Amino acid sequence: MTELLATLTEEWAIRALIASSLVGIMCGVIGSFMVLRNMSLIGDALSHAILPGIFVAFILIGYSSTGFFVGTLFAALISAVAMTWIQERINTKNDAVIGIIFTFMFSLGVIGISYLNNQEGVHLDLKDFLFGTVLGVSTEDIIITAMVTMFCITSVIVFYRYLFITTFQPTIAATMGISVKTMHYFLMLLLSFAIVTALRTVGIILVVAMLITPSATALLLSDKLKRVIVISGLIGFVSAVIGLLVAILLDTTPGPAMCVVVTIFYFTAVFFSPKSGLVFKKIRKRNLSLQIEREDIIKFLTKNETIDNSNLATVGTRLNISESKMKQHLRTLNTNDHIIVNSGNHQLTEKGKELGQDLVRAHRLWETFLVDEVGLKGDEIHEDAEKYEHLLDSEILDQLDAKLGYPDKDPHGSPIPLKRNRKGLLLSQLNPNQKAAISKDQLNDTVESRLWELGLAPSAVIQYDRTVNNDVVILYKGKEITISSSLADQIQVN
């Protein structure tokens, strides 16, 4: 560690650390849009296609960082324009076009640099351009990298809205007058900048890893674009720094070390991402399985009222739950105040009864939907309903209930429990001249909003007048108000 700290005080190490950090941040930020736009292969192609620019720059200017930057940038832009032009105008598959252009440009570069190496007094090490030579970064390289990084990040901030909409909704962007093609070419320019500046740090072969892997990792951690960009840039920065430190400690090439580190970050996210990691998916799947088993017990108690300790094994066999698990679930349900235990008998509390009624309602509504809307037979629906009764949330159930017209019975003739906050009387069920008050508890916020639009506040006393073309006409303060039949089927009254 002492030797590492001493090394990091060297001027070359400080330059390498600054250059690697800037490239890591820039590649992470730009790479986010590459991954989301399915342009990862284009990034790989451009990274190979810049090689002829090195040859041309050396012929015209000599060994110069600025010359290499300008030459490789022009080579990248020419390749990007050529690929886009062919994709739009020639009947050739997109991936084939990318393969054709980048192999052609890469081959030209290899031939050119090999030719130069055969000349007396000239030596351009192709390996340095392929795998990077960050330990030989000059002050000129740092200045160029810093300027390009600032330009790219500023461009993303300034044009974020345009990049966002052209990435996710290009058709809508076009109707808004935003040139999707212009934003595409602008992004290709930023990509070219990122690739060219990464030439010295990770090389043209490995730069694609710094463009793609941080972004792919960030997308496993978040689904918000702004967060993805920030996380991706941070991962690129940390990977570049750690990779450089590892390379110094192990006396190996920094570029490959950076790529290995960022790939380790990716696989860490694959397994441990809270959002989509395999470990947390397994945990959520297990928790859901346990929740379903507990809800099956509650549903059983809803129909059978009690479970005695003496018949735990029998009930467990019926529910496909082991006796030991039955005991665990009953303890959890008791802790959660869903059941109470009296002399070895397990019974539902009021809270448990409400949950049980919700499960029965979900099951029978789904069965009704499968028969009425899907067209299945009564003997084909039970198993499917047993599965989805645990997965349908209250909002979906309300929509399902309204779509089915608030049925009273399922296809087997069993009564469908009412929603807990539904009193059982709807506006559409009133008789002519019958008076009622608008209930304070409606099915959802949408119904409440529609009532406010009609000027009907909670507790407002209305009178059912008549039906016109299936719409309901009511009287309120001497005025007639027409309410659509679909809304009348959802308005609760007392």
Secondary structure, 3 states (H helix, E strand, C coil): CHHHHHHHCCHHHHHHHHHHHHHHHHHHHHHHHHHHCCCHHHHHHHHHHCHHHHHHHHHHCCCCHHHHHHHHHHHHHHHHHHHHHHHHHCCCCHHHHHHHHHHHHHHHHHHHHHHHHCCCCCCCCHHHHHHCCHHHCCHHHHHHHHHHHHHHHHHHHHCHHHHHHHHHCHHHHHHCCCCHHHHHHHHHHHHHHHHHHCCCCCHHHHHHHHHHHHHHHHHHHCCCHHHHHHHHHHHHHHHHHHHHHHHHHHCCCHHHHHHHHHHHHHHHHHHHCCCCCHHHHHHHHHHHHHHHHHHHHHHHHHHHCEEEHHHHHHHHHHHCCCHHHHHHHHHHHHHCCCEEEECCEEEECHHHHHHHHHHHHHHHHHHHHHHHHHCCCHHHCHHHHHHHCCCCCHHHHHHHHHHCCCCCECCCCCECCCCCCCCCCEHHHCCCCCEEEECCCCCCHHHHHHHHHCCCCCCCEEEEEEEECCEEEEEECCEEEEECHHHHCCCEEC
